[in-house]
Amino acid sequence: MTTELPSPRYSDIDLWGPSDILDAMVEGQLAAVAAVRAVRDVLERAALDTEARLKKGGRLVYVGAGTSGRLAVQDGAELMPTFSWPQERLLLLMAGGKEALIKSVEGAEDEVEQALHLVHEHKIGPDDVIIAVAASGTTPFTLASLREGKRLGALAIGIANNRGTPILETADHAVFLDTGAEPIAGSTRMKAGTSQRIALTLLSSLVMIRLGRVYGGLMVDLQVVNQKLVLRSEQILMRLTGASRDEVRSALQQAGSVKLAVLMLNGCKLDAATEILKRADGQLRAALALIGKPSALVDDLTKCSALEGPGMFQELLHT
């Protein structure tokens, strides 16, 4: 495995000056970016297939051990506050459990039976997407999870840094990140880890954009859970609507979400905004296109055969 091989280039790295060591490691990070760029098409196909499964109500399942597992868990955990991805539709399977997130758990990555148990315990199936990450491409826990999940019908995405390894051979979408030998032999927390982090970020972000959780380059589905995010939400609303801070603050307090607040600031009452966003499948752009402008909202709604009639909406709109 190339990630484990010592490189002649770095054989005397402990004798180099600090500046030269840092330069070598920076070059490694650039190589990580290049490795991800080389598999752009694979990531695109994986994202589109993931989108299709998730639109059916499926779950995202991240699997890994050690450094790769921690990076996978981190990417998954960030989907909830950034995109309001539902917690019940996210599984983070880390070899060794939560304890392994902060320290090494001896033998955890070899626990094949535990991997199989978790896959069946969580009833992973055809609508789900498993993203399995391992620099080696051979980690038993990660491989067993991916194989069993795929056998049960889940979409299998494998990310590894060694060519032709079992995780890549098993995956429906094989993301081979060719980062080669590390400046410190076998320390895949370095450029291999960086490449995994980038690939995971690109994959999940593209999926969330495709699912309508980004609008105008803004996080319109973020969870407002602290003061910083309250201010960010207000700034997003002011940018999207041109309303004053007092107006957006009032709308946000009533709506509880940026998307609904945008519709309210465009003339809808809360109940109407909720129904419109539901009809638009959560897509803010589609919802705004649906209303056109506040005065045309009732006419637009009556054109939809799924609605019972215009009467119930006339009472919901500002006039």
C-alpha positions, 0 to 999 in steps of 0.5 A: 500500500502506497500510503504505508511506504517510506518515501526516499524523498523524506528519508532525512526529514528529521535532519531538515530545517523547520522551513524545509519540513513545513514546505514539504508538508505544504506540498503534501496538502497541495497533492491532496487537493490534486488527488480530489480534483482527479476524481471530480467525475466520480464524486459528481456521479456519487452525489447524484445517486445519493440525492436520488436515494435521499429523496426517497427518505433514505439516510446518510450512513458514515462509516470508518475507523481511526483518523478516517472514521473521525473525519467521516463522523465530523462531516456527518455531524456538521450536516445538522447545524449547517443544513438542518439535515434531520438527525434521524436520517443520519448514522455515524458508525465509528469503530470503537464507538464514541470513545474512539472519537477522542482516543485510540480504541485497541482492536476496534477496526478489526471488529467485523461482527460489531460492524454487521451487528450495527448494520442490522440493528439500524436496519440499513436498506435500499433507500440508504447511502453508506459512505465508507472511508479508509486510507488503506481501503482494507479496514475490516470494520469499515469493509464489513459495514460497506459490504453488508449494507450493499448486500441489503440494497444500500448505495455504497460509496467507498473512499480510499487512498490505495488503488484496487483495494477491497473497499473500492472494489466493493463500492458502487462509486469508488473514490480513489484518492491517489496521495501516495507516500506520506512525509511521515511514512504511514501517517495518513492523518496528513495528506491522505486525511486531507484528501478524505476531508475535502472529498467528504466535504465536496460530496455532502455539500453538493448533495445538500445543494441539490436538495435545495438546502442552499440558495444564492450561496447562502445557508438558508437551512441553517439551525439557529442555535446560538447568537452567532447563527441568529445574526447570520440568519438575520444577515441572510434575510436582509440580503435576500429580501432587502428588509430591515433588521427589525423586520427580519428579526420579527419574521424569523421569530415567528417562522423559526426558519430562514426559508419560511421567513423569506416567504413571510417577508414576501407577503405570506402569512406563516400558514401559507408560507409553510404550505407553499414551501411544502409544495415546493419540496423545501426548495426556496427558489421553487417556492419564490417562483411559485408565489411570483409576487405577493399579489399574484400568490392566490392566482398561482395557488389556484392553478395547482390541481393538488389544492382544494381551492383558493378560499382557504388560502385567501384567508392566509395571505396578507392583503 
